[in-house]
Amino acid sequence: MVFYVNSQKKESSSEIAFLLRKCILHHPGPWSELVFLCIGSDRVTGDCLGPYIGHQLSQKEIHGVYVYGTLYHPVHALNLEKASDFIHTHHPQGLVIAIDASLGKKKHLGYVTIADGALYPGAGVQKELPPVGDIHITGIVNIAGMLEQLTLQTTRLSTVISLADTITQGILNYTNSLICL
């Protein structure tokens, strides 16, 4: 099941934290670390959502939480497989949460999706990349249709930043709740 959260609502970051917790509780296995795999490129406005979230998360030191894919060290189509292999080798007990930008319906522009299961990065621009993650979070940065690559290049930065800030705050709300336990 995919959950949709309107990032413009006042309580959206709290809703993201709640839904993230719900998805994580569906993975009661032997995981002992949270690994955020933030996918995208800093060279395309619409695709920089993942690296920007990764950058924000990497500024925080949270015990048991690891972040891959930042503005300075992005994880994208050319190095995704290598990054995924690295994560599986160095975090065998890690629960991987993949984060990426996505294109969607006009009515979902500015929404966040959270779901159990792997993310299929690049699907919106017809790239065939390996699925990654145990849980995934996407931010719908623009409308799907024709000329997806051009659509990503002409996406408003304000949309990306607003989504990234909301998703980051939702993740931090969740991780802060762990510290309080």
Helices and strands as residue ranges (DSSP letters): E 2-6, H 12-25, E 33-38, G 45-47, H 49-58, E 65-68, H 80-90, E 94-104, G 106-108, E 111-116, G 123-125, E 135-143, H 148-153, H 157-179
